[in-house]
């Protein structure tokens, strides 16, 4: 599979599109006065997608562990606040593995869907309560070490990072690590995660 197909079908087509559709559905729930759903699914998906994106440069940077691949994408491509968080915490172990394998995160993690409400949110497990004002970073750590994720912002940063990685990988001198996706089963062309059609 070439880089163009990989990114346009899987990354921009399914990964990002699925998260955007789920956020749109959650926004409609919120706007209708109901409690939006999908926080854990969206956080877990974005963290998994970040690991995958880091694996595309595994050979180039000699990344041999899943943690290294995940941290490479967050630190190198998403940068800024993400790089700061991975330097102080085990984000892969705490968040990615916590959500995927246990559905819970230790220490606490507050997952917020939207960054557009203008009102601050409180981070779970804080005493006294620590409030984060919006707009907020997509990933952060409160003073006592508890995490927060803002899905809408993380997705925006993920899209920008994905575009940058795509631009670099499509240059003739570089190729993504083929071992990552040549072994994928044929999943067809009808949709990605959550697609029932």
C-alpha angles and dihedrals in degrees: 000000000000124000093251093055093043094054100036096045104032109020105033095021105045111007098046095031092053092051091047092051092049091049090050090052091048091048090053089051091050093047090050089056095254129123108265118233137207103065097133094041092051095045092047092048094050092048091049091047090051090055091050093049091052090052090063089074097038095117095043093054099028093244106173105166130060089237091055092050093048093046091047093057094045095043101037104031106023092034125160113065092005092059090050093052095049090050092057103033142033094248093168094052098037103038110018096039093034093056096038099045105025107017087228133084125221114229100034122277127199112207115201122185104203137042096190106077096089093220122106124247129219122238115233119248096024122136109212094025116259115213125204117206121221139274085052136175115272091242129023148152126230122224094269094047104264118139133232130192125194104200098199093052094041089053092050091051091044091054092051092047091047091052090051093049091047091052091052096044095049090060109104096241094062135058130184119245102277096199090071098065109014089079094054115121116246102271095177128225103278100094151304136251114345094011111134096178 
